[in-house]
């Protein structure tokens, strides 16, 4: 039985030109070798499976080859190249920092660096997962990395550049490896299939590339698994079945159900998805991607952003032509909200089913199960919609309870972005007098619009609408600000003042002592003048809540919201002393009734201090 070599090792690039999807990095390294500007230390960072260690090995092999070709390709014949091919090179050392992360490992490395190469020109040290080194190990390695011998080159590789200390970063040339595109991975898999004599469907290879999420090594691992499952042919159905992913047809069918208003079809299809072992959030993520593709298909300039084959683009174009950009944006917002709420939901299936019902109502507002909706539901009636009809529509209502309606307002600026907006108009949200949302782009000539205190159709004169809107706004501002101005006299003011001060003497002695001699006087425009003994008392009164409490009390009792205070400082006043402690209270009572002292002495009572 012949030993099997996985594709990730068998087809590992051995030259810069064979590296997939990292052209800018390989070109830079080749030019550095050609011009003799090879740095002493490099840092290769990026996600897994994008070629960091592969490029490090190619760089180490290339700079040690004694007979480079015109395209800077190693000859493969010199002693250094043969040692590299047989994994017996004395000039290239690979160290796994995950298992050699201590200070002792770095000291051993430093001792090894002092020995010059016996064959070749450079000794290259490749340290993988360098972010796993301890801070002490980093500091031990720092001096050698800063001033290494001329023959020593260091190539550090990591998936987490943020964990590398700044002193290391400042001494390295940093190369950020990007995720490999779906097109590049698909082309690489096609090349391998041709070399191995494997029949394939390009759409199946594209699914593998998308599932790999930019990692070529992951794509090759899945490729080997699919080949073992299917033999010498790879089809789209086999890939979908083997990787257990939802295919495009599922989402195309679901969108068609949305357009048809087929609620049972949507729910039954989602039930089959769950029965096949798929998680609800996986379905929602895939539905979001599908809606995004439909949105990108709306404009020729964004079609290139879609990661689908040319054969599928026609199907997307057909489905995208049946809706609008505004509807797709709202659908994406609903999917995003569901995705955010999914993890914390106690009834995850119901959450997704509600999403499906909302999308049906969004894409087919006038159709439910293939039947035309009643005229009353479409806003044909002149009168306002009653509460019962609104409650009946709440079960399948979209979260957006209002639609944008454009109306001119005096001095307003134009608001762009609304499909119904016009130049020099402001787009405002008005609740529809119907339990069904208006489809984006539908003429509003027959749509009844309901505003509290108003009932009119969209053909109503704009001037009358503007006047009615201004009247409602003024009434609302009047009710909110409460501009009641009931006249009152000085006697009425003093009467309410005495009532308030009687309560304040018991409950707020501090405020009572401040306002006992304030002598309120009624001035013009319902302004009340108060006197206080000093600036400190004035600031204390204004900074606390006392003034607000008193002002609210007078406004309420005198039924006048225009009352204001003007506080004057009169230093000739003697502030009344506030009574706080039990002793002060007893002394005040004793002044009013001297017999209290005899009563205390007779019973031998003490004060509670």
C-alpha positions as CSV (number, residue, x, y, z in Angstrom):
1,X,0.0,0.0,0.0
2,X,1.5,3.3,-1.1
3,X,1.9,5.9,1.6
4,X,-0.6,8.7,1.2
5,X,0.6,12.3,1.3
6,X,-2.0,15.0,2.1
7,X,-2.5,17.7,-0.5
8,X,-1.3,20.4,1.9
9,X,2.1,18.8,1.9
10,X,2.2,17.3,-1.5
11,X,1.4,20.6,-3.2
12,X,3.2,22.9,-0.8
13,X,4.9,25.7,-2.9
14,X,8.7,25.5,-3.2
15,X,9.2,28.8,-5.1
16,X,7.8,32.3,-4.7
17,X,5.9,32.1,-8.0
18,X,4.0,29.1,-6.7
19,X,2.7,30.9,-3.6
20,X,-1.1,31.5,-3.8
21,X,-2.7,34.8,-3.2
22,X,0.3,36.7,-1.7
23,X,1.8,38.4,-4.8
24,X,2.7,41.7,-3.1
25,X,4.7,39.9,-0.4
26,X,6.5,37.5,-2.7
27,X,7.4,40.3,-5.1
28,X,8.9,42.4,-2.3
29,X,11.0,39.4,-1.0
30,X,12.3,38.6,-4.5
31,X,13.3,42.2,-5.1
32,X,15.1,42.3,-1.7
33,X,17.1,39.2,-2.7
34,X,17.8,40.5,-6.2
35,X,19.1,43.9,-4.8
36,X,20.9,42.4,-1.8
37,X,18.7,44.2,0.7
38,X,17.7,41.2,2.8
39,X,16.9,42.3,6.3
40,X,18.3,40.5,9.4
41,X,14.8,39.8,10.9
42,X,11.3,39.4,9.5
43,X,7.9,39.1,11.1
44,X,5.3,37.2,9.0
45,X,1.8,37.7,10.5
46,X,-1.7,36.7,9.4
47,X,-4.4,34.1,9.8
48,X,-3.7,30.4,9.7
49,X,-3.1,28.6,6.4
50,X,-2.2,31.6,4.3
51,X,1.5,30.8,3.6
52,X,3.6,32.3,6.4
53,X,5.8,29.3,7.2
54,X,5.9,28.4,3.5
55,X,7.3,31.8,2.5
56,X,9.8,31.6,5.4
57,X,11.1,28.3,4.1
58,X,11.3,29.5,0.5
59,X,13.2,32.6,1.6
60,X,15.6,30.5,3.6
61,X,16.2,28.2,0.7
62,X,16.6,30.9,-1.9
63,X,19.2,33.0,0.0
64,X,21.3,29.9,0.6
65,X,21.2,28.6,-3.0
66,X,24.6,29.0,-4.7
67,X,23.2,28.9,-8.2
68,X,20.1,30.9,-8.4
69,X,18.1,31.0,-11.7
70,X,17.2,34.1,-13.6
71,X,13.8,34.3,-11.9
72,X,15.4,33.8,-8.5
73,X,14.4,30.1,-8.4
74,X,16.6,27.8,-6.4
75,X,18.6,25.4,-8.6
76,X,17.8,22.3,-6.6
77,X,21.2,20.8,-7.3
78,X,23.6,22.5,-5.0
79,X,24.5,21.0,-1.6
80,X,22.2,23.5,0.3
81,X,19.2,22.8,-2.0
82,X,19.7,19.0,-1.7
83,X,19.9,19.3,2.1
84,X,16.7,21.4,2.2
85,X,14.8,18.9,-0.1
86,X,15.8,16.0,2.2
87,X,15.0,17.9,5.4
88,X,18.6,17.7,6.4
89,X,19.8,21.2,5.9
90,X,22.4,22.4,8.5
91,X,21.6,26.1,7.8
92,X,17.8,26.2,8.4
93,X,16.4,25.7,11.9
94,X,12.7,25.7,12.7
95,X,11.6,26.3,16.3
96,X,8.1,26.0,17.7
97,X,7.7,28.8,20.2
98,X,4.6,27.1,21.7
99,X,6.7,24.3,23.1
100,X,10.0,26.2,23.5
101,X,8.8,29.4,25.2
102,X,11.1,29.6,28.2
103,X,14.2,31.6,28.9
104,X,16.4,28.5,28.7
105,X,15.1,27.8,25.1
106,X,16.2,31.3,24.1
107,X,19.6,30.9,25.7
108,X,20.1,27.7,23.8
109,X,19.2,29.5,20.6
110,X,21.6,32.3,21.3
111,X,24.5,29.8,21.9
112,X,23.6,28.1,18.6
113,X,23.7,31.5,16.7
114,X,27.3,32.0,17.6
115,X,28.4,29.1,15.4
116,X,28.9,30.2,11.7
117,X,27.4,28.1,8.9
118,X,29.6,25.3,7.5
119,X,27.7,25.1,4.2
120,X,26.0,28.0,2.5
121,X,26.1,31.7,3.3
122,X,23.4,32.2,6.0
123,X,21.9,30.4,9.0
124,X,18.2,31.0,9.0
125,X,16.1,30.6,12.2
126,X,12.3,30.2,11.7
127,X,10.4,30.7,14.9
128,X,6.8,29.7,14.5
129,X,4.0,31.0,16.8
130,X,6.4,33.5,18.3
131,X,3.7,35.2,20.3
132,X,3.7,32.2,22.7
133,X,7.1,33.2,24.1
134,X,7.1,34.5,27.7
135,X,8.0,38.2,28.3
136,X,11.2,37.0,29.9
137,X,12.1,34.9,26.9
138,X,11.4,37.9,24.6
139,X,13.8,40.1,26.6
140,X,16.4,37.3,26.5
141,X,16.1,37.1,22.7
142,X,16.0,40.9,22.2
143,X,19.7,41.7,22.1
144,X,20.5,38.9,19.7
145,X,17.7,40.0,17.4
146,X,18.9,43.6,17.5
147,X,22.6,42.9,16.7
148,X,22.9,39.4,15.2
149,X,26.0,38.1,13.3
150,X,26.0,39.0,9.6
151,X,25.3,35.3,8.7
152,X,22.2,35.0,10.9
153,X,18.7,35.7,9.7
154,X,15.5,35.4,11.8
155,X,12.0,34.9,10.5
156,X,9.3,35.1,13.1
157,X,5.8,33.9,12.3
158,X,2.6,34.5,14.3
159,X,-1.1,34.6,14.0
160,X,-1.5,37.2,16.8
161,X,0.7,40.2,16.1
162,X,-0.9,42.2,18.9
163,X,0.8,39.9,21.5
164,X,4.3,40.7,20.2
165,X,6.1,43.3,22.4
166,X,6.9,46.6,20.7
167,X,10.6,46.2,21.1
168,X,10.5,43.1,19.0
169,X,8.2,44.7,16.4
170,X,10.6,47.7,16.0
171,X,13.5,45.4,15.0
172,X,11.7,43.4,12.3
173,X,10.4,44.0,8.8
174,X,6.7,43.2,9.1
175,X,4.8,41.5,6.4
176,X,1.0,41.1,6.8
177,X,-0.4,38.1,5.0
178,X,-4.0,38.5,3.8
179,X,-6.7,35.9,3.6
180,X,-6.7,34.2,0.2
181,X,-9.6,35.0,-2.0
182,X,-12.2,32.5,-3.1
183,X,-11.1,32.9,-6.7
184,X,-7.5,32.1,-5.9
185,X,-8.4,29.0,-3.8
186,X,-10.8,27.8,-6.5
187,X,-8.1,28.2,-9.2
188,X,-5.6,26.3,-7.1
189,X,-8.0,23.4,-6.4
190,X,-8.8,23.2,-10.2
191,X,-5.1,22.9,-10.9
192,X,-4.8,20.1,-8.4
193,X,-7.8,18.3,-9.9
194,X,-6.3,18.5,-13.4
195,X,-3.0,17.1,-12.1
196,X,-4.7,14.3,-10.2
197,X,-7.1,13.5,-13.0
198,X,-10.2,14.2,-10.9
199,X,-13.4,15.4,-12.6
200,X,-15.0,18.4,-10.9
201,X,-17.8,20.9,-11.0
202,X,-16.5,24.4,-10.5
203,X,-19.4,25.3,-8.2
204,X,-18.4,22.5,-5.9
205,X,-14.8,23.7,-5.6
206,X,-16.1,27.2,-5.0
207,X,-18.2,26.0,-2.1
208,X,-15.0,24.4,-0.6
209,X,-13.1,27.7,-1.1
210,X,-15.9,29.7,0.6
211,X,-16.0,27.3,3.5
212,X,-12.2,27.6,4.0
213,X,-12.6,31.3,4.9
214,X,-9.4,32.4,3.3
215,X,-7.2,29.5,4.5
216,X,-5.7,27.4,1.7
217,X,-4.6,24.7,4.1
218,X,-8.2,24.3,5.4
219,X,-9.4,24.1,1.8
220,X,-6.9,21.4,0.9
221,X,-7.9,19.4,4.0
222,X,-11.6,19.5,3.0
223,X,-10.6,18.7,-0.6
224,X,-8.9,15.5,0.5
225,X,-11.9,14.6,2.6
226,X,-14.3,15.1,-0.4
227,X,-12.1,13.1,-2.7
228,X,-12.1,10.2,-0.2
229,X,-15.9,10.4,-0.1
230,X,-16.7,10.8,-3.8
231,X,-13.8,9.1,-5.6
232,X,-12.4,10.6,-8.8
233,X,-15.3,13.1,-9.3
234,X,-16.4,16.2,-7.3
235,X,-19.9,17.5,-7.8
236,X,-21.7,20.3,-6.1
237,X,-24.3,17.9,-4.5
238,X,-21.5,15.8,-3.0
239,X,-19.7,18.8,-1.6
240,X,-22.9,20.1,0.0
241,X,-23.7,16.7,1.4
242,X,-20.2,16.0,2.7
243,X,-19.6,19.4,4.3
244,X,-23.2,19.5,5.6
245,X,-23.9,23.0,4.4
246,X,-27.1,24.7,3.0
247,X,-27.0,24.9,-0.7
248,X,-28.0,27.9,-2.9
249,X,-31.2,26.3,-4.0
250,X,-32.6,26.4,-0.4
251,X,-32.2,30.1,-0.2
252,X,-33.5,30.7,-3.7
253,X,-36.6,28.7,-2.8
254,X,-37.1,30.6,0.4
255,X,-36.9,33.9,-1.3
256,X,-39.5,32.7,-3.9
257,X,-41.8,31.8,-1.0
258,X,-41.4,35.4,0.3
259,X,-42.4,36.9,-3.0
260,X,-45.4,34.6,-3.2
261,X,-46.5,35.3,0.3
262,X,-46.4,31.5,1.0
263,X,-46.2,31.4,4.8
264,X,-46.7,27.5,5.1
265,X,-44.0,27.0,2.5
266,X,-41.5,29.1,4.4
267,X,-42.2,27.4,7.7
268,X,-42.1,23.9,6.3
269,X,-38.8,24.6,4.5
270,X,-37.3,25.9,7.7
271,X,-38.5,22.8,9.5
272,X,-36.8,20.6,7.0
273,X,-33.6,22.6,7.5
274,X,-33.8,22.0,11.2
275,X,-34.5,18.3,10.7
276,X,-31.3,18.0,8.6
277,X,-29.3,19.0,11.7
278,X,-28.6,22.7,10.8
279,X,-28.7,25.4,13.5
280,X,-31.1,28.2,13.1
281,X,-28.4,30.8,13.3
282,X,-26.5,29.1,10.4
283,X,-29.7,29.5,8.3
284,X,-30.1,33.2,9.3
285,X,-26.4,33.9,8.4
286,X,-26.8,32.2,5.0
287,X,-30.1,34.1,4.4
288,X,-28.3,37.3,5.1
289,X,-25.5,36.4,2.6
290,X,-28.1,35.6,0.0
291,X,-30.0,38.9,0.5
292,X,-26.6,40.7,0.4
293,X,-26.0,39.1,-3.0
294,X,-29.4,40.2,-4.2
295,X,-28.6,43.7,-3.1
296,X,-25.2,43.7,-4.9
297,X,-26.9,42.5,-8.0
298,X,-29.0,45.7,-8.1
299,X,-26.1,47.7,-9.5
300,X,-23.6,46.6,-12.2
301,X,-20.8,48.3,-10.3
302,X,-21.2,46.0,-7.3
303,X,-21.8,42.7,-9.1
304,X,-18.0,42.0,-8.9
305,X,-18.3,41.9,-5.1
306,X,-20.4,38.8,-5.2
307,X,-18.5,35.6,-4.5
308,X,-20.5,33.4,-6.8
309,X,-19.9,31.8,-10.2
310,X,-21.0,33.3,-13.4
311,X,-23.6,30.6,-13.9
312,X,-25.4,31.6,-10.6
313,X,-25.3,35.3,-11.3
314,X,-28.2,35.0,-13.8
315,X,-30.3,33.3,-11.2
316,X,-29.5,36.1,-8.7
317,X,-30.2,38.7,-11.3
318,X,-33.7,37.2,-12.0
319,X,-34.6,37.1,-8.3
320,X,-33.1,40.6,-7.6
321,X,-35.2,42.2,-10.3
322,X,-38.4,41.4,-8.4
323,X,-37.7,43.7,-5.5
324,X,-36.1,47.0,-4.6
325,X,-33.1,48.2,-2.8
326,X,-35.2,49.7,0.0
327,X,-36.9,46.3,0.6
328,X,-33.6,44.4,0.6
329,X,-32.1,46.9,3.1
330,X,-35.0,46.4,5.5
331,X,-34.8,42.6,5.1
332,X,-31.1,42.7,5.9
333,X,-31.8,44.8,9.0
334,X,-34.4,42.3,10.2
335,X,-31.9,39.4,9.7
336,X,-29.2,41.3,11.5
337,X,-31.6,42.0,14.5
338,X,-32.5,38.3,14.6
339,X,-28.9,37.2,14.5
340,X,-28.0,39.5,17.4
341,X,-31.0,38.3,19.5
342,X,-30.5,34.6,18.7
343,X,-28.0,33.7,21.3
344,X,-30.0,35.2,24.2
345,X,-33.4,33.9,23.0
346,X,-35.1,31.2,25.0
347,X,-37.2,30.2,22.0
348,X,-34.8,30.3,19.1
349,X,-37.0,28.5,16.6
350,X,-39.9,30.9,17.2
351,X,-37.5,33.8,16.8
352,X,-36.5,32.7,13.3
353,X,-40.1,31.9,12.4
354,X,-41.1,35.4,13.3
355,X,-38.3,36.6,11.1
356,X,-39.7,34.6,8.2
357,X,-43.2,36.0,8.7
358,X,-41.8,39.5,8.8
359,X,-40.0,39.0,5.5
360,X,-43.2,37.6,3.9
361,X,-45.1,40.7,4.9
362,X,-42.2,42.8,3.6
363,X,-41.9,41.3,0.2
364,X,-45.6,40.4,-0.4
365,X,-47.6,43.1,1.5
366,X,-50.7,42.6,-0.6
367,X,-50.6,38.8,-1.0
368,X,-51.1,36.1,1.6
369,X,-51.2,32.5,0.5
370,X,-51.8,33.5,-3.1
371,X,-55.0,35.5,-2.2
372,X,-55.4,39.2,-2.8
373,X,-55.7,41.1,0.5
374,X,-59.1,42.8,1.3
375,X,-59.5,46.3,0.1
376,X,-59.8,47.6,3.6
377,X,-56.4,46.2,4.5
378,X,-54.8,48.2,1.6
379,X,-56.0,51.5,2.9
380,X,-58.9,52.0,0.5
381,X,-61.3,53.3,3.1
382,X,-61.7,57.0,3.7
383,X,-62.3,56.8,7.5
384,X,-59.7,56.1,10.2
385,X,-58.7,52.5,10.9
386,X,-60.2,51.1,14.0
387,X,-58.3,49.5,16.8
388,X,-59.6,46.0,16.0
389,X,-58.3,46.0,12.5
390,X,-54.9,47.1,13.7
391,X,-54.8,44.3,16.3
392,X,-55.6,41.8,13.7
393,X,-52.6,42.9,11.6
394,X,-50.2,42.9,14.6
395,X,-49.4,39.1,14.3
396,X,-47.6,39.5,11.0
397,X,-46.6,43.2,11.2
398,X,-43.1,44.2,10.3
399,X,-41.2,46.0,13.1
400,X,-41.2,49.2,11.0
401,X,-44.6,50.6,12.0
402,X,-44.3,53.7,9.9
403,X,-43.2,54.5,6.3
404,X,-41.3,57.5,5.2
405,X,-43.5,60.1,3.6
406,X,-42.1,63.3,2.0
407,X,-43.7,66.6,2.7
408,X,-42.4,70.2,2.2
409,X,-41.8,72.2,5.4
410,X,-40.9,75.9,5.6
411,X,-37.2,76.4,5.8
412,X,-36.4,72.8,5.7
413,X,-33.5,71.2,3.9
414,X,-33.6,68.3,1.4
415,X,-33.2,64.8,2.9
416,X,-31.6,62.3,0.5
417,X,-31.8,58.6,0.6
418,X,-35.6,58.1,0.8
419,X,-37.2,56.5,-2.2
420,X,-40.2,58.9,-1.8
421,X,-38.2,62.1,-1.1
422,X,-38.3,65.1,-3.5
423,X,-35.9,68.1,-3.7
424,X,-36.4,70.6,-0.9
425,X,-38.5,68.2,1.1
426,X,-38.2,66.6,4.5
427,X,-38.9,62.9,4.9
428,X,-40.9,62.2,8.1
429,X,-42.5,59.0,9.4
430,X,-46.3,58.8,9.4
431,X,-48.2,55.8,10.8
432,X,-50.2,54.1,8.1
433,X,-53.9,53.6,8.6
434,X,-53.6,50.0,7.6
435,X,-52.4,46.8,9.1
436,X,-50.2,46.1,6.0
437,X,-47.0,48.0,5.2
438,X,-46.8,49.9,1.9
439,X,-44.5,48.3,-0.6
440,X,-41.5,50.5,-1.5
441,X,-42.2,52.5,-4.6
442,X,-46.0,52.1,-4.5
443,X,-47.8,55.3,-5.4
444,X,-49.3,56.9,-2.3
445,X,-52.4,58.3,-4.1
446,X,-54.8,55.8,-2.5
447,X,-53.1,55.4,0.9
448,X,-55.0,56.7,3.8
449,X,-52.7,58.3,6.4
450,X,-53.8,58.7,10.0
451,X,-52.3,61.3,12.4
452,X,-53.8,62.0,15.8
453,X,-56.3,64.7,15.3
454,X,-56.1,64.4,11.5
455,X,-57.5,62.1,8.8
456,X,-56.9,62.8,5.2
457,X,-55.7,61.2,1.9
458,X,-52.4,61.9,0.2
459,X,-54.2,64.0,-2.4
460,X,-55.1,66.5,0.2
461,X,-53.8,70.0,-0.5
462,X,-50.2,70.4,0.7
463,X,-51.0,73.9,2.0
464,X,-53.9,72.6,4.1
465,X,-51.8,69.7,5.3
466,X,-49.0,72.1,6.3
467,X,-51.5,74.4,8.1
468,X,-53.0,71.5,10.0
469,X,-49.6,70.1,10.9
470,X,-48.5,73.5,12.3
471,X,-51.8,73.8,14.3
472,X,-51.2,70.4,15.8
473,X,-47.6,71.2,16.6
474,X,-48.6,74.5,18.4
475,X,-51.3,72.7,20.4
476,X,-48.8,70.1,21.4
477,X,-46.2,72.7,22.4
478,X,-48.9,74.5,24.4
479,X,-50.0,71.4,26.3
480,X,-46.3,70.4,27.0
481,X,-45.2,73.8,28.2
482,X,-48.5,74.3,30.1
483,X,-48.7,78.1,29.4
484,X,-51.6,78.7,31.8
485,X,-51.6,82.3,33.1
486,X,-54.4,82.5,35.7
487,X,-54.2,86.0,37.3
488,X,-53.8,86.1,41.1
489,X,-53.3,88.9,43.8
490,X,-50.8,89.6,46.5
491,X,-53.3,88.3,49.1
492,X,-53.6,85.0,47.3
493,X,-49.9,84.8,47.1
494,X,-49.4,85.4,50.8
495,X,-52.1,82.9,51.7
496,X,-50.4,80.1,49.8
497,X,-47.0,81.2,51.1
498,X,-48.2,80.8,54.7
499,X,-49.5,77.3,54.0
500,X,-46.2,76.3,52.4
501,X,-44.2,77.8,55.2
502,X,-46.3,76.1,57.9
503,X,-45.4,72.7,56.3
504,X,-41.8,73.7,55.8
505,X,-41.4,74.6,59.5
506,X,-42.2,71.0,60.4
507,X,-40.6,69.1,57.5
508,X,-37.9,71.4,56.2
509,X,-36.6,73.6,59.0
510,X,-33.5,74.6,57.1
511,X,-35.6,76.0,54.2
512,X,-38.0,77.6,56.7
513,X,-35.2,79.5,58.4
514,X,-34.0,80.9,55.0
515,X,-37.5,82.0,53.8
516,X,-39.0,83.0,57.1
517,X,-38.4,86.7,56.4
518,X,-38.3,86.6,52.6
519,X,-41.4,88.8,52.3
520,X,-42.7,87.7,48.8
521,X,-43.9,90.6,46.7
522,X,-45.8,90.2,43.4
523,X,-44.3,92.2,40.5
524,X,-45.1,92.5,36.8
525,X,-45.5,89.5,34.6
526,X,-46.1,87.2,37.6
527,X,-42.6,87.7,39.0
528,X,-42.2,87.2,42.7
529,X,-39.5,89.1,44.5
530,X,-37.8,87.5,47.5
531,X,-35.3,88.8,50.0
532,X,-32.4,86.9,51.6
533,X,-29.8,88.1,54.2
534,X,-26.6,87.3,52.2
535,X,-25.2,86.0,49.0
536,X,-24.4,82.6,50.5
537,X,-28.0,82.0,51.3
538,X,-29.0,83.0,47.8
539,X,-26.5,80.6,46.2
540,X,-27.5,77.8,48.5
541,X,-31.2,78.4,47.6
542,X,-30.5,78.4,43.9
543,X,-28.2,75.5,43.9
544,X,-30.5,73.0,45.7
545,X,-34.0,71.7,45.0
546,X,-35.7,74.1,47.5
547,X,-36.4,76.8,45.0
548,X,-37.9,74.3,42.5
549,X,-40.1,72.7,45.1
550,X,-41.5,76.1,46.2
551,X,-41.9,77.2,42.6
552,X,-43.7,74.1,41.6
553,X,-46.0,74.4,44.6
554,X,-47.0,78.0,43.8
555,X,-47.5,77.3,40.1
556,X,-49.8,74.4,40.9
557,X,-51.8,76.1,43.6
558,X,-52.1,79.5,41.9
559,X,-52.6,77.8,38.5
560,X,-50.1,79.9,36.7
561,X,-47.1,78.4,35.0
562,X,-45.5,81.8,34.3
563,X,-44.5,82.4,37.9
564,X,-40.8,83.2,38.3
565,X,-38.6,84.2,41.3
566,X,-36.2,87.2,41.6
567,X,-34.0,86.8,44.7
568,X,-32.5,90.0,46.2
569,X,-29.7,90.1,48.8
570,X,-30.6,92.4,51.7
571,X,-27.7,92.5,54.2
572,X,-29.7,94.5,56.7
573,X,-31.9,91.4,57.4
574,X,-31.1,89.2,60.4
575,X,-31.5,85.6,59.4
576,X,-33.7,83.6,61.6
577,X,-32.0,80.9,63.5
578,X,-32.9,77.4,62.5
579,X,-33.9,75.0,65.2
580,X,-32.1,71.6,64.6
581,X,-31.1,69.9,67.9
582,X,-33.4,68.6,70.6
583,X,-31.8,71.0,73.1
584,X,-32.6,74.0,70.8
585,X,-36.2,72.7,70.5
586,X,-36.5,72.4,74.3
587,X,-35.2,75.9,74.8
588,X,-37.7,77.3,72.3
589,X,-40.6,75.4,74.0
590,X,-39.4,76.7,77.4
591,X,-39.7,80.3,76.2
592,X,-43.3,79.8,75.1
593,X,-44.2,77.8,78.3
594,X,-41.9,78.1,81.4
595,X,-43.9,75.3,83.1
596,X,-42.2,72.7,80.9
597,X,-39.0,73.1,82.9
598,X,-40.8,72.4,86.1
599,X,-42.3,69.3,84.5
600,X,-38.9,68.1,83.4
601,X,-37.4,68.6,86.8
602,X,-40.2,66.9,88.6
603,X,-39.9,63.7,86.6
604,X,-36.1,64.0,86.4
605,X,-36.2,63.7,82.5
606,X,-33.2,63.8,80.2
607,X,-33.1,65.0,76.6
608,X,-32.3,62.5,73.8
609,X,-29.2,64.0,72.3
